[in-house]
């Protein structure tokens, strides 16, 4: 048995090296960090960094935007992914089903920088397709990418287009494991495809839906800097800046490493709390959880 256990030693070493040892740097949240003195030599300031960022209006604006954008994504993208998986499952042609799956997966592998580049070109005031179409109807050009009003719809629609296919993988795998005899029995009883979907498919994949939903709850505090950072600009920063981009601006732009470490520490505790709470509520309501 010992040789078999030796196989997991490299994995354990990597986890310790890259996940646990860096946690020693969390003390930066309680210090006034500077490069010359290092982490251990920087003066201890206690809760000062936490008091400073909680007193900042920019922090609370970023926090509000983070919650709002993530709730919108959960409200629109999450159920749309389930619906799309159900629709794909109803395609009877095997070849066409595989084609639809492949085409819907592809956007997931495109970088957000490239996607936002397409959006900038399409919504350009001068030569974009959207404003050219509006011009046909005599409507003045709109600065879509620089508008606070249009930022959230573009954010949600682009997220949906990019991730809807990739998000169906788990659901389609769960659907493939459903006993075909259930559908045959339902068909003999006169149930149509819609009723089969409602009374067989959905209840059968409900445990997977529950687990995916629980794992999505902690993302309320992390919209993702890759998409937002590519879309944010001075004109829409009021509704676009989230915790990730706020930390990036303070840490990289202003070198406030102690304050950004303090923000990250608080966000980690809040994420853990949300995960435990969502799992508890899910088990109380539906009897399913991840532990």
PASEBA-1860 file (N, C-alpha, C; in nm, 3 decimals):
! residues 291
1> XXXXXXXX> 0.081/-0.122/0.000/0.000/0.000/0.000/0.085/0.127/0.000 ~ 0.203/0.118/0.063/0.287/0.237/0.073/0.323/0.295/-0.063 ~ 0.363/0.213/-0.162/0.392/0.271/-0.294/0.274/0.345/-0.355 ~ 0.152/0.296/-0.328/0.034/0.363/-0.381/0.015/0.500/-0.316 ~ 0.038/0.507/-0.184/0.025/0.635/-0.115/0.131/0.736/-0.161 ~ 0.245/0.685/-0.206/0.351/0.775/-0.253/0.307/0.853/-0.377 ~ 0.210/0.800/-0.451/0.162/0.869/-0.571/0.093/1.001/-0.536 ~ 0.035/1.011/-0.418/-0.038/1.134/-0.382/0.052/1.238/-0.315
9> XXXXXXXX> 0.177/1.200/-0.289/0.268/1.296/-0.224/0.290/1.420/-0.309 ~ 0.316/1.409/-0.441/0.332/1.532/-0.521/0.209/1.622/-0.518 ~ 0.090/1.561/-0.522/-0.032/1.642/-0.515/-0.045/1.715/-0.383 ~ -0.017/1.644/-0.273/-0.024/1.708/-0.141/0.079/1.819/-0.130 ~ 0.198/1.796/-0.183/0.303/1.897/-0.178/0.263/2.023/-0.254 ~ 0.198/2.007/-0.370/0.154/2.121/-0.449/0.044/2.199/-0.375 ~ -0.049/2.127/-0.312/-0.155/2.194/-0.238/-0.097/2.274/-0.122 ~ -0.005/2.214/-0.048/0.056/2.284/0.065/0.134/2.405/0.017
17> XXXXXXXX> 0.209/2.387/-0.091/0.296/2.494/-0.140/0.218/2.613/-0.196 ~ 0.111/2.585/-0.269/0.041/2.692/-0.339/-0.090/2.733/-0.272 ~ -0.138/2.658/-0.174/-0.264/2.692/-0.109/-0.250/2.727/0.039 ~ -0.159/2.659/0.108/-0.147/2.682/0.252/-0.033/2.775/0.290 ~ 0.084/2.758/0.230/0.196/2.847/0.262/0.165/2.994/0.230 ~ 0.098/3.023/0.115/0.065/3.164/0.088/-0.027/3.227/0.193 ~ -0.095/3.145/0.275/-0.183/3.200/0.378/-0.106/3.275/0.485 ~ 0.026/3.253/0.492/0.108/3.332/0.585/0.106/3.479/0.548
25> XXXXXXXX> 0.081/3.507/0.419/0.077/3.646/0.375/-0.050/3.719/0.416 ~ -0.147/3.648/0.475/-0.270/3.714/0.519/-0.244/3.817/0.630 ~ -0.130/3.803/0.697/-0.100/3.900/0.802/-0.077/4.041/0.745 ~ -0.058/4.050/0.612/-0.047/4.182/0.549/-0.171/4.266/0.574 ~ -0.286/4.199/0.595/-0.410/4.271/0.621/-0.403/4.350/0.752 ~ -0.314/4.309/0.841/-0.303/4.373/0.972/-0.173/4.454/0.985 ~ -0.105/4.475/0.872/0.021/4.550/0.873/0.016/4.664/0.772 ~ 0.105/4.762/0.789/0.124/4.867/0.690/0.240/4.823/0.602
33> XXXXXXXX> 0.209/4.742/0.501/0.312/4.674/0.424/0.389/4.770/0.334 ~ 0.522/4.747/0.328/0.605/4.815/0.229/0.714/4.719/0.182 ~ 0.763/4.743/0.061/0.857/4.650/-0.002/0.987/4.635/0.076 ~ 1.041/4.747/0.123/1.174/4.742/0.183/1.178/4.657/0.310 ~ 1.077/4.668/0.392/1.077/4.597/0.520/1.015/4.458/0.509 ~ 0.940/4.432/0.401/0.882/4.300/0.382/0.762/4.276/0.473 ~ 0.705/4.155/0.462/0.585/4.124/0.541/0.616/4.123/0.689 ~ 0.725/4.057/0.727/0.754/4.040/0.869/0.807/4.168/0.932
41> XXXXXXXX> 0.865/4.255/0.852/0.920/4.377/0.909/0.828/4.497/0.906 ~ 0.720/4.490/0.831/0.625/4.601/0.822/0.553/4.621/0.955 ~ 0.525/4.746/0.992/0.462/4.773/1.122/0.321/4.717/1.132 ~ 0.287/4.670/1.251/0.155/4.615/1.279/0.057/4.729/1.304 ~ -0.057/4.729/1.232/-0.155/4.837/1.249/-0.291/4.786/1.293 ~ -0.304/4.657/1.318/-0.430/4.601/1.367/-0.542/4.609/1.265 ~ -0.656/4.668/1.307/-0.776/4.672/1.224/-0.785/4.798/1.137 ~ -0.676/4.872/1.127/-0.680/5.000/1.055/-0.720/4.983/0.908
49> XXXXXXXX> -0.664/4.883/0.840/-0.697/4.863/0.699/-0.845/4.828/0.679 ~ -0.899/4.750/0.772/-1.041/4.713/0.763/-1.130/4.835/0.784 ~ -1.093/4.921/0.875/-1.171/5.043/0.902/-1.166/5.137/0.782 ~ -1.052/5.143/0.716/-1.038/5.236/0.602/-1.123/5.192/0.483 ~ -1.119/5.064/0.447/-1.195/5.025/0.328/-1.346/5.020/0.355 ~ -1.387/4.991/0.479/-1.530/4.993/0.508/-1.585/5.135/0.514 ~ -1.497/5.233/0.532/-1.540/5.372/0.533/-1.539/5.435/0.394 ~ -1.496/5.358/0.294/-1.485/5.410/0.158/-1.617/5.393/0.082
57> XXXXXXXX> -1.666/5.501/0.023/-1.789/5.493/-0.059/-1.766/5.409/-0.184 ~ -1.643/5.412/-0.239/-1.613/5.333/-0.358/-1.626/5.183/-0.330 ~ -1.586/5.141/-0.209/-1.597/5.000/-0.173/-1.742/4.955/-0.171 ~ -1.828/5.032/-0.107/-1.969/4.993/-0.098/-2.039/5.000/-0.233 ~ -1.994/5.092/-0.319/-2.048/5.095/-0.455/-2.009/4.969/-0.530 ~ -1.883/4.928/-0.517/-1.836/4.806/-0.582/-1.906/4.684/-0.526 ~ -1.931/4.683/-0.394/-2.000/4.571/-0.331/-2.143/4.561/-0.384 ~ -2.212/4.674/-0.394/-2.349/4.674/-0.445/-2.355/4.628/-0.590
65> XXXXXXXX> -2.261/4.676/-0.673/-2.258/4.633/-0.813/-2.230/4.483/-0.824 ~ -2.144/4.431/-0.737/-2.112/4.288/-0.739/-2.235/4.205/-0.711 ~ -2.307/4.239/-0.605/-2.428/4.165/-0.571/-2.533/4.174/-0.682 ~ -2.553/4.294/-0.736/-2.656/4.314/-0.836/-2.626/4.236/-0.964 ~ -2.503/4.246/-1.014/-2.467/4.178/-1.138/-2.472/4.026/-1.121 ~ -2.430/3.977/-1.005/-2.434/3.833/-0.984/-2.576/3.783/-0.970 ~ -2.662/3.860/-0.902/-2.802/3.821/-0.890/-2.869/3.819/-1.027 ~ -2.837/3.918/-1.111/-2.892/3.919/-1.246/-2.845/3.799/-1.326
73> XXXXXXXX> -2.719/3.762/-1.309/-2.666/3.646/-1.381/-2.732/3.517/-1.332 ~ -2.753/3.505/-1.200/-2.822/3.388/-1.147/-2.967/3.383/-1.194 ~ -3.029/3.500/-1.202/-3.171/3.508/-1.238/-3.195/3.473/-1.385 ~ -3.101/3.512/-1.473/-3.122/3.493/-1.617/-3.038/3.379/-1.675 ~ -2.910/3.373/-1.643/-2.821/3.275/-1.706/-2.845/3.135/-1.648 ~ -2.860/3.124/-1.516/-2.873/2.992/-1.452/-2.995/2.915/-1.503 ~ -3.117/2.971/-1.500/-3.232/2.895/-1.551/-3.228/2.875/-1.702 ~ -3.167/2.971/-1.774/-3.158/2.956/-1.920/-3.071/2.836/-1.958
81> XXXXXXXX> -2.968/2.811/-1.879/-2.882/2.695/-1.903/-2.959/2.565/-1.888 ~ -3.043/2.558/-1.784/-3.126/2.438/-1.763/-3.224/2.420/-1.879 ~ -3.289/2.528/-1.917/-3.386/2.523/-2.027/-3.319/2.479/-2.157 ~ -3.199/2.531/-2.182/-3.128/2.496/-2.305/-3.090/2.348/-2.306 ~ -3.051/2.294/-2.189/-3.019/2.152/-2.181/-3.142/2.067/-2.209 ~ -3.257/2.109/-2.158/-3.381/2.036/-2.183/-3.417/2.039/-2.332 ~ -3.397/2.155/-2.396/-3.428/2.167/-2.538/-3.335/2.082/-2.623 ~ -3.206/2.080/-2.587/-3.111/1.997/-2.661/-3.150/1.850/-2.649
89> XXXXXXXX> -3.192/1.810/-2.530/-3.231/1.671/-2.508/-3.351/1.630/-2.593 ~ -3.433/1.726/-2.631/-3.553/1.695/-2.710/-3.524/1.682/-2.859 ~ -3.402/1.714/-2.902/-3.366/1.699/-3.043/-3.351/1.550/-3.074 ~ -3.425/1.501/-3.169/-3.426/1.359/-3.200/-3.312/1.317/-3.291 ~ -3.268/1.406/-3.378/-3.157/1.372/-3.468/-3.025/1.375/-3.391 ~ -2.957/1.261/-3.382/-2.832/1.252/-3.307/-2.725/1.344/-3.365 ~ -2.713/1.347/-3.497/-2.611/1.429/-3.562/-2.637/1.578/-3.537 ~ -2.762/1.618/-3.551/-2.797/1.759/-3.529/-2.777/1.798/-3.383
97> XXXXXXXX> -2.809/1.705/-3.291/-2.789/1.732/-3.148/-2.642/1.757/-3.119 ~ -2.554/1.673/-3.174/-2.410/1.691/-3.151/-2.361/1.822/-3.213 ~ -2.417/1.859/-3.327/-2.378/1.985/-3.391/-2.417/2.104/-3.303 ~ -2.540/2.103/-3.250/-2.586/2.212/-3.163/-2.500/2.219/-3.037 ~ -2.469/2.104/-2.978/-2.385/2.103/-2.858/-2.247/2.161/-2.887 ~ -2.187/2.119/-2.996/-2.053/2.166/-3.030/-2.051/2.316/-3.054 ~ -2.148/2.365/-3.128/-2.153/2.508/-3.158/-2.180/2.591/-3.033 ~ -2.259/2.539/-2.941/-2.288/2.613/-2.818/-2.172/2.609/-2.720
105> XXXXXXXX> -2.085/2.507/-2.729/-1.968/2.498/-2.642/-1.858/2.596/-2.683 ~ -1.846/2.621/-2.814/-1.733/2.696/-2.867/-1.710/2.832/-2.803 ~ -1.815/2.914/-2.779/-1.790/3.046/-2.720/-1.720/3.043/-2.585 ~ -1.735/2.932/-2.511/-1.670/2.922/-2.379/-1.518/2.933/-2.391 ~ -1.463/2.889/-2.503/-1.318/2.885/-2.520/-1.262/3.014/-2.582 ~ -1.349/3.109/-2.608/-1.304/3.238/-2.661/-1.274/3.332/-2.546 ~ -1.160/3.397/-2.548/-1.121/3.489/-2.442/-1.219/3.605/-2.432 ~ -1.240/3.653/-2.309/-1.328/3.769/-2.290/-1.273/3.892/-2.360
113> XXXXXXXX> -1.144/3.902/-2.374/-1.085/4.015/-2.446/-1.132/4.016/-2.591 ~ -1.134/3.896/-2.651/-1.180/3.884/-2.790/-1.330/3.913/-2.798 ~ -1.406/3.859/-2.704/-1.552/3.880/-2.705/-1.584/4.028/-2.692 ~ -1.521/4.095/-2.598/-1.547/4.238/-2.580/-1.499/4.318/-2.700 ~ -1.393/4.269/-2.767/-1.350/4.333/-2.891/-1.459/4.326/-2.997 ~ -1.524/4.211/-3.007/-1.639/4.198/-3.099/-1.751/4.293/-3.061 ~ -1.779/4.301/-2.930/-1.886/4.389/-2.882/-1.854/4.535/-2.913 ~ -1.729/4.575/-2.891/-1.689/4.714/-2.922/-1.709/4.744/-3.070
121> XXXXXXXX> -1.675/4.647/-3.155/-1.690/4.669/-3.299/-1.838/4.674/-3.338 ~ -1.919/4.586/-3.280/-2.060/4.580/-3.317/-2.138/4.702/-3.266 ~ -2.101/4.750/-3.145/-2.174/4.863/-3.085/-2.102/4.997/-3.105 ~ -2.005/5.000/-3.195/-1.933/5.125/-3.221/-2.028/5.233/-3.272 ~ -2.005/5.356/-3.227/-2.090/5.468/-3.270/-2.071/5.498/-3.417 ~ -1.948/5.488/-3.466/-1.917/5.528/-3.603/-1.957/5.423/-3.707 ~ -1.918/5.298/-3.684/-1.938/5.198/-3.790/-1.997/5.067/-3.739 ~ -2.047/5.066/-3.616/-2.102/4.943/-3.560/-2.233/4.902/-3.625
129> XXXXXXXX> -2.256/4.772/-3.630/-2.378/4.722/-3.691/-2.504/4.765/-3.618 ~ -2.497/4.774/-3.484/-2.615/4.813/-3.407/-2.659/4.955/-3.439 ~ -2.564/5.048/-3.440/-2.599/5.187/-3.469/-2.632/5.208/-3.616 ~ -2.574/5.128/-3.704/-2.611/5.137/-3.845/-2.756/5.097/-3.865 ~ -2.799/4.994/-3.791/-2.938/4.950/-3.798/-3.032/5.056/-3.741 ~ -2.989/5.119/-3.630/-3.071/5.225/-3.570/-3.083/5.344/-3.665 ~ -2.974/5.371/-3.738/-2.975/5.483/-3.832/-3.077/5.466/-3.943 ~ -3.104/5.341/-3.982/-3.204/5.316/-4.086/-3.341/5.365/-4.041
137> XXXXXXXX> -3.367/5.354/-3.911/-3.497/5.397/-3.857/-3.493/5.541/-3.805 ~ -3.384/5.613/-3.835/-3.374/5.753/-3.797/-3.344/5.777/-3.650 ~ -3.289/5.677/-3.582/-3.256/5.690/-3.440/-3.110/5.732/-3.427 ~ -3.085/5.827/-3.339/-2.949/5.876/-3.318/-2.859/5.766/-3.262 ~ -2.730/5.768/-3.298/-2.637/5.667/-3.247/-2.630/5.667/-3.094 ~ -2.614/5.549/-3.038/-2.606/5.532/-2.892/-2.469/5.476/-2.856 ~ -2.407/5.533/-2.755/-2.277/5.482/-2.706/-2.304/5.366/-2.611 ~ -2.334/5.250/-2.667/-2.372/5.134/-2.586/-2.265/5.097/-2.484
145> XXXXXXXX> -2.140/5.086/-2.528/-2.034/5.039/-2.440/-1.990/5.144/-2.338 ~ -2.032/5.267/-2.358/-1.999/5.372/-2.262/-2.121/5.423/-2.188 ~ -2.227/5.341/-2.184/-2.352/5.381/-2.121/-2.378/5.300/-1.995 ~ -2.411/5.367/-1.886/-2.446/5.297/-1.764/-2.578/5.222/-1.780 ~ -2.666/5.275/-1.865/-2.797/5.212/-1.887/-2.783/5.079/-1.960 ~ -2.694/5.073/-2.057/-2.681/4.954/-2.140/-2.577/4.855/-2.089 ~ -2.499/4.891/-1.988/-2.392/4.802/-1.943/-2.447/4.668/-1.893 ~ -2.548/4.673/-1.806/-2.599/4.548/-1.747/-2.664/4.456/-1.851
153> XXXXXXXX> -2.749/4.507/-1.942/-2.803/4.416/-2.045/-2.694/4.351/-2.131 ~ -2.592/4.430/-2.168/-2.483/4.374/-2.248/-2.405/4.271/-2.168 ~ -2.383/4.298/-2.040/-2.313/4.205/-1.951/-2.387/4.071/-1.943 ~ -2.519/4.076/-1.921/-2.597/3.953/-1.906/-2.604/3.876/-2.037 ~ -2.632/3.945/-2.147/-2.647/3.877/-2.276/-2.515/3.815/-2.323 ~ -2.405/3.886/-2.301/-2.275/3.831/-2.342/-2.237/3.712/-2.254 ~ -2.270/3.717/-2.124/-2.245/3.603/-2.035/-2.327/3.483/-2.078 ~ -2.452/3.509/-2.114/-2.540/3.401/-2.156/-2.490/3.337/-2.285
161> XXXXXXXX> -2.450/3.419/-2.382/-2.402/3.367/-2.510/-2.275/3.284/-2.492 ~ -2.187/3.328/-2.404/-2.057/3.263/-2.389/-2.064/3.134/-2.306 ~ -2.151/3.128/-2.206/-2.147/3.018/-2.111/-2.266/2.923/-2.116 ~ -2.370/2.957/-2.192/-2.491/2.875/-2.188/-2.465/2.731/-2.235 ~ -2.385/2.715/-2.339/-2.357/2.581/-2.388/-2.272/2.500/-2.292 ~ -2.168/2.562/-2.239/-2.078/2.494/-2.146/-2.151/2.454/-2.018 ~ -2.247/2.537/-1.976/-2.319/2.507/-1.853/-2.415/2.391/-1.865 ~ -2.443/2.345/-1.987/-2.536/2.233/-2.005/-2.471/2.097/-1.988
169> XXXXXXXX> -2.338/2.092/-1.978/-2.268/1.963/-1.978/-2.316/1.873/-1.864 ~ -2.319/1.926/-1.741/-2.361/1.846/-1.626/-2.506/1.800/-1.640 ~ -2.592/1.890/-1.686/-2.733/1.855/-1.698/-2.756/1.748/-1.804 ~ -2.687/1.760/-1.918/-2.702/1.660/-2.023/-2.648/1.525/-1.979 ~ -2.541/1.526/-1.900/-2.488/1.400/-1.847/-2.587/1.335/-1.751 ~ -2.652/1.418/-1.669/-2.753/1.366/-1.576/-2.874/1.313/-1.652 ~ -2.914/1.383/-1.757/-3.029/1.337/-1.836/-2.998/1.204/-1.904 ~ -2.874/1.189/-1.950/-2.835/1.063/-2.017/-2.845/0.944/-1.923
177> XXXXXXXX> -2.838/0.968/-1.792/-2.845/0.859/-1.696/-2.985/0.822/-1.652 ~ -3.086/0.890/-1.704/-3.224/0.859/-1.668/-3.267/0.729/-1.736 ~ -3.335/0.646/-1.664/-3.381/0.517/-1.717/-3.481/0.539/-1.831 ~ -3.451/0.491/-1.952/-3.544/0.511/-2.066/-3.681/0.448/-2.042 ~ -3.688/0.348/-1.952/-3.816/0.283/-1.925/-3.918/0.381/-1.868 ~ -3.869/0.482/-1.799/-3.960/0.583/-1.742/-4.032/0.657/-1.854 ~ -3.959/0.692/-1.959/-4.020/0.763/-2.071/-4.115/0.672/-2.148 ~ -4.078/0.544/-2.161/-4.163/0.450/-2.233/-4.296/0.430/-2.159
185> XXXXXXXX> -4.286/0.419/-2.026/-4.408/0.402/-1.946/-4.496/0.525/-1.953 ~ -4.432/0.644/-1.948/-4.509/0.769/-1.956/-4.576/0.783/-2.092 ~ -4.507/0.740/-2.197/-4.564/0.750/-2.331/-4.684/0.657/-2.347 ~ -4.674/0.539/-2.286/-4.787/0.445/-2.291/-4.907/0.500/-2.216 ~ -4.881/0.581/-2.111/-4.989/0.641/-2.034/-5.045/0.767/-2.101 ~ -4.990/0.802/-2.218/-5.043/0.916/-2.292/-4.974/1.048/-2.263 ~ -4.863/1.046/-2.192/-4.791/1.170/-2.161/-4.714/1.218/-2.284 ~ -4.731/1.344/-2.318/-4.658/1.403/-2.430/-4.516/1.438/-2.390
193> XXXXXXXX> -4.442/1.496/-2.484/-4.300/1.529/-2.457/-4.287/1.635/-2.350 ~ -4.381/1.731/-2.347/-4.374/1.836/-2.246/-4.396/1.779/-2.106 ~ -4.496/1.690/-2.093/-4.522/1.631/-1.962/-4.410/1.537/-1.920 ~ -4.349/1.468/-2.016/-4.233/1.384/-1.982/-4.118/1.469/-1.930 ~ -4.099/1.585/-1.993/-3.994/1.676/-1.948/-4.024/1.726/-1.807 ~ -4.151/1.759/-1.783/-4.190/1.817/-1.655/-4.188/1.717/-1.540 ~ -4.236/1.596/-1.564/-4.255/1.500/-1.455/-4.146/1.394/-1.445 ~ -4.061/1.384/-1.549/-3.953/1.284/-1.543/-3.815/1.350/-1.548
201> XXXXXXXX> -3.792/1.428/-1.654/-3.658/1.485/-1.674/-3.620/1.582/-1.562 ~ -3.705/1.681/-1.538/-3.672/1.781/-1.436/-3.653/1.721/-1.296 ~ -3.747/1.638/-1.247/-3.724/1.578/-1.114/-3.598/1.491/-1.108 ~ -3.563/1.427/-1.219/-3.446/1.339/-1.219/-3.315/1.417/-1.210 ~ -3.312/1.536/-1.269/-3.187/1.614/-1.265/-3.189/1.718/-1.154 ~ -3.293/1.718/-1.072/-3.302/1.818/-0.966/-3.183/1.814/-0.869 ~ -3.133/1.695/-0.830/-3.014/1.695/-0.741/-2.894/1.767/-0.803 ~ -2.873/1.750/-0.935/-2.763/1.819/-1.001/-2.788/1.970/-1.004
209> XXXXXXXX> -2.912/2.009/-1.030/-2.946/2.152/-1.029/-2.918/2.212/-0.892 ~ -2.953/2.138/-0.786/-2.931/2.185/-0.650/-2.783/2.206/-0.621 ~ -2.701/2.110/-0.660/-2.557/2.120/-0.634/-2.496/2.236/-0.711 ~ -2.533/2.251/-0.837/-2.480/2.362/-0.917/-2.524/2.496/-0.858 ~ -2.648/2.503/-0.811/-2.697/2.627/-0.751/-2.621/2.660/-0.623 ~ -2.597/2.560/-0.539/-2.523/2.583/-0.415/-2.383/2.634/-0.445 ~ -2.318/2.573/-0.543/-2.183/2.615/-0.578/-2.181/2.752/-0.646 ~ -2.297/2.797/-0.695/-2.304/2.929/-0.760/-2.325/3.041/-0.658
217> XXXXXXXX> -2.380/3.009/-0.541/-2.410/3.111/-0.441/-2.286/3.187/-0.395 ~ -2.174/3.119/-0.364/-2.056/3.196/-0.321/-2.005/3.295/-0.426 ~ -2.040/3.275/-0.553/-1.996/3.368/-0.657/-2.068/3.501/-0.649 ~ -2.162/3.516/-0.553/-2.225/3.646/-0.531/-2.122/3.753/-0.502 ~ -2.006/3.712/-0.449/-1.902/3.808/-0.413/-1.789/3.810/-0.516 ~ -1.807/3.739/-0.626/-1.701/3.736/-0.727/-1.762/3.723/-0.865 ~ -1.789/3.835/-0.928/-1.845/3.833/-1.063/-1.741/3.785/-1.164 ~ -1.616/3.818/-1.139/-1.510/3.781/-1.232/-1.449/3.903/-1.297
225> XXXXXXXX> -1.319/3.921/-1.275/-1.254/4.041/-1.326/-1.229/4.036/-1.476 ~ -1.223/3.917/-1.534/-1.187/3.906/-1.675/-1.289/3.974/-1.765 ~ -1.417/3.947/-1.744/-1.520/4.009/-1.828/-1.538/4.157/-1.794 ~ -1.550/4.187/-1.665/-1.576/4.325/-1.623/-1.460/4.416/-1.660 ~ -1.337/4.370/-1.638/-1.220/4.454/-1.664/-1.211/4.492/-1.812 ~ -1.254/4.400/-1.899/-1.250/4.429/-2.043/-1.360/4.526/-2.084 ~ -1.470/4.531/-2.007/-1.584/4.614/-2.044/-1.586/4.750/-1.973 ~ -1.515/4.762/-1.863/-1.523/4.883/-1.782/-1.449/4.999/-1.848
233> XXXXXXXX> -1.504/5.119/-1.833/-1.439/5.241/-1.882/-1.489/5.357/-1.796 ~ -1.426/5.475/-1.807/-1.466/5.587/-1.720/-1.612/5.627/-1.732 ~ -1.677/5.597/-1.845/-1.816/5.638/-1.863/-1.914/5.548/-1.789 ~ -1.879/5.418/-1.771/-1.973/5.327/-1.705/-1.922/5.272/-1.572 ~ -1.814/5.330/-1.519/-1.753/5.277/-1.398/-1.849/5.279/-1.279 ~ -1.946/5.369/-1.281/-2.040/5.379/-1.170/-2.122/5.253/-1.150 ~ -2.153/5.181/-1.258/-2.232/5.058/-1.249/-2.149/4.934/-1.281 ~ -2.027/4.954/-1.330/-1.945/4.842/-1.376/-1.841/4.796/-1.274
241> XXXXXXXX> -1.795/4.885/-1.188/-1.688/4.845/-1.097/-1.741/4.750/-0.991 ~ -1.674/4.634/-0.978/-1.710/4.532/-0.880/-1.591/4.511/-0.787 ~ -1.607/4.423/-0.690/-1.502/4.400/-0.591/-1.371/4.360/-0.657 ~ -1.378/4.272/-0.758/-1.256/4.224/-0.824/-1.179/4.338/-0.890 ~ -1.250/4.424/-0.963/-1.181/4.534/-1.031/-1.139/4.642/-0.930 ~ -1.216/4.657/-0.823/-1.179/4.754/-0.718/-1.049/4.712/-0.651 ~ -1.038/4.583/-0.619/-0.915/4.532/-0.558/-0.799/4.543/-0.657 ~ -0.824/4.516/-0.784/-0.721/4.527/-0.886/-0.672/4.671/-0.899
249> XXXXXXXX> -0.765/4.765/-0.894/-0.728/4.906/-0.906/-0.646/4.952/-0.785 ~ -0.686/4.909/-0.664/-0.612/4.948/-0.545/-0.476/4.879/-0.537 ~ -0.475/4.749/-0.568/-0.351/4.673/-0.552/-0.248/4.703/-0.658 ~ -0.287/4.690/-0.786/-0.192/4.711/-0.895/-0.173/4.859/-0.926 ~ -0.284/4.933/-0.928/-0.276/5.073/-0.966/-0.220/5.164/-0.858 ~ -0.257/5.138/-0.730/-0.217/5.227/-0.621/-0.126/5.160/-0.519 ~ -0.090/5.034/-0.540/0.003/4.960/-0.453/-0.042/4.957/-0.307 ~ -0.174/4.951/-0.284/-0.226/4.941/-0.147/-0.248/4.793/-0.114
257> XXXXXXXX> -0.137/4.723/-0.096/-0.143/4.578/-0.080/-0.206/4.536/0.052 ~ -0.183/4.612/0.156/-0.240/4.576/0.286/-0.393/4.585/0.282 ~ -0.445/4.692/0.222/-0.589/4.710/0.218/-0.655/4.604/0.129 ~ -0.593/4.572/0.015/-0.652/4.471/-0.074/-0.647/4.333/-0.009 ~ -0.544/4.305/0.071/-0.539/4.178/0.144/-0.651/4.172/0.247 ~ -0.678/4.284/0.313/-0.786/4.290/0.411/-0.921/4.266/0.343 ~ -0.941/4.326/0.227/-1.067/4.306/0.153/-1.080/4.159/0.112 ~ -0.972/4.101/0.063/-0.975/3.961/0.023/-1.006/3.868/0.139
265> XXXXXXXX> -0.953/3.899/0.257/-0.978/3.816/0.375/-1.125/3.821/0.414 ~ -1.182/3.940/0.414/-1.324/3.955/0.448/-1.411/3.884/0.345 ~ -1.378/3.897/0.216/-1.456/3.831/0.112/-1.449/3.678/0.126 ~ -1.334/3.626/0.168/-1.321/3.481/0.185/-1.412/3.431/0.296 ~ -1.417/3.504/0.408/-1.506/3.464/0.518/-1.652/3.472/0.476 ~ -1.687/3.577/0.403/-1.826/3.592/0.358/-1.864/3.485/0.257 ~ -1.771/3.447/0.169/-1.797/3.341/0.071/-1.821/3.208/0.142 ~ -1.738/3.178/0.242/-1.756/3.054/0.318/-1.891/3.052/0.389
273> XXXXXXXX> -1.928/3.165/0.446/-2.058/3.174/0.514/-2.173/3.151/0.416 ~ -2.166/3.211/0.299/-2.271/3.194/0.199/-2.281/3.049/0.152 ~ -2.166/2.983/0.138/-2.165/2.843/0.095/-2.233/2.755/0.199 ~ -2.196/2.773/0.326/-2.256/2.693/0.434/-2.406/2.722/0.446 ~ -2.443/2.850/0.437/-2.584/2.888/0.449/-2.668/2.830/0.335 ~ -2.618/2.841/0.211/-2.693/2.790/0.097/-2.708/2.639/0.103 ~ -2.604/2.570/0.150/-2.612/2.425/0.164/-2.715/2.387/0.271 ~ -2.718/2.461/0.381/-2.814/2.434/0.489/-2.957/2.456/0.441
281> XXXXXXXX> -2.980/2.568/0.372/-3.115/2.599/0.323/-3.159/2.495/0.221 ~ -3.068/2.454/0.132/-3.101/2.355/0.030/-3.140/2.221/0.093 ~ -3.069/2.179/0.197/-3.101/2.053/0.263/-3.233/2.061/0.338 ~ -3.263/2.178/0.393/-3.389/2.196/0.465/-3.510/2.194/0.370 ~ -3.490/2.253/0.251/-3.602/2.265/0.157/-3.617/2.140/0.070 ~ -3.507/2.098/0.008/-3.516/1.988/-0.088/-3.451/1.859/-0.044 ~ -3.382/1.860/0.069/-3.317/1.737/0.117/-3.188/1.705/0.048 ~ -3.139/1.793/-0.039/-3.015/1.769/-0.113/-2.913/1.875/-0.077
289> XXX> -2.787/1.835/-0.064/-2.677/1.926/-0.034/-2.548/1.867/-0.082 ~ -2.438/1.940/-0.066/-2.309/1.887/-0.110/-2.235/1.819/0.005 ~ -2.289/1.830/0.127/-2.237/1.751/0.239/-2.345/1.734/0.342
END
